[in-house]
Amino acid sequence: MKRKPLDTIEHLKSYTTATGSGCWEWDRARSARGYGIVSVGRHTTGAHRIAWTIANGPIPDGLLVCHKCDNPPCCNPDHLFLGTQSDNIVDAASKQRLAAQQSRRQGRCRNGHEIAEAGLNRDGSCRACLKINNAKKFRKRMERRSANGVAC
């Protein structure tokens, strides 16, 4: 028996649960990152992309369907917008959703060490991370030298 394609908002909405914030959370399969996924022929695609296409038409090449609500399983077309990867990153940064920003807010570096703001490097690591990495590099260098017969 062939399934009826998702071609109306009502049909799409029948696979979702409404939340208090107005999100329509996808009830079926989800990706590892929590996005709703739909099989279309032999391919899978995001439920939010299907929702956008049903409500607004095709997605132009080079653009993503982004969430205003920051809720990956949401497929409410009113919560979606088109943007480039850069637009999506700027949106995430403005909402303090980037991993480095979240760990800084919690007073920890990207590797979980407690930090003072002055102790943070540009890459999101801290001085403790730098010391650990330098010690690892030093040990490797000494191991290579001893394996090659070079006196330390």
N, C-alpha and C positions, 0 to 999 in steps of 0.2 A: 504494500500500500504506500503510495507516494504521499509525502507530507505536503501540506499547503505552505507555500513560501510566506515568509514574514513580509507582508507588503502593505500593512496598514498599522497605524499607531495603536489601534484597539487590539489588534492581534499581538503586537509586540508587548503591550501593556499587560496582556493576560499571562505573560511569563515573568512578571515582576511583582514586587511588594512595595507599596508606597510607604515612605517614612514620614516622620513629623516635619522634616526639613524640606519636603517636596521631592526628594529623590525617588526614582523608580529603580529599586535594586534588583538586578538580574537574579532570578531564582535557579537558573539552570547551571551549566558548566561554567567554571571560572578558571582563568589562568593562574599561574603561581603568584602573580602580583595582584590578584583579586579582580581583574577585569572580566566582565561577562564575555563568553565566547560562543560563537554560532558557527555551525557548519553550513557552508554554502557550496553545494556541489562537492568537489574534492578538497576544498580549501576551508580553513577556519578564519574568522575575522572577529573583530570586537563587536559586541552587542551595541556599544555606543556608536560605532561607525554605521551599523545598520539603521539605528534610530535616526541619526543625522540624515542619512540618505533618504529614508522614508519621508521625513518631515521637510527636508530642504533641497533634495536633489543630489546629484553626484558630488563627490569630494574632489576638488581640483588636484591635479598632480602637485606634489611637493608640500601639500598641507596636511596637518594632523587634525583630528577631532579631539579637542581638549575639554577638560571638565572645569567649569566655574566653581563647582561645589567641592572639588578635591575628593570625591568619593568614587573610586574606580569601578564598582559595580553599577553605578548610576547610568541609566540610559534615557533619562528625561531630556527630550530635545531642548527644553528651555534652559537646561543646565550645561549645555554644550556650546562650544564656539570653535571656529576654524582658526588655525594659526600655524606658524612655522615652528620648527624645533626651538629656535631662538625665542619666539614668543612664549612657548611653553615653559622654558627655563626662566625667563624674566617673570612670568606669572608665579612660578614656584618660589623664586627668590623673594618676590614682593610679599609673599605669604609665609615666609620663613619655613619653607618645606624642604629645602635642600638639606642633605644629610649633614654636611659640615655645620650649617646654621643650627640645626636641631641639637647637635651634640654641644655646640658652644652655649646654647641657651641652657643646657643642663649642667654646665660647668665641667664638661668632660671633652677630651679630644676625640678624634674619630676612632681611636683604639681603646677608649674607655678610661684613660688616665685622668685623674682630677687635675684641673689646670686653673691658673690665674690668667686673666686676659693677656697679660704681658708675656706669658709663657707659650703662646700659640704661634706656630710657624704658618707661612702662607698656604701650605698644602693641607691645613687642618690638623696636623700632628702637633705634639707638644715637645718640650725639651726632653722629657723622659723617653719618648719615642726615638728622638735623635740619638740619645745615649745608647739605647738598646740596639738600634741599627748600626751605629758606629762600632759597637762591641762585636756584633755579628760579622761585619766586614773585616774587622781586625783578625778574628778567629779564622775566617776563611783564608785570608791572606797568609797567615802563619801556617795553616794546614797545607796550602799550595807550596809554600817555600820548603817545608819539611819533606813533602812528597817529592820535590825536585832535588833534594839533597843540599839545599842552600842553608848555611848556618844562620841562625837568628841572632 
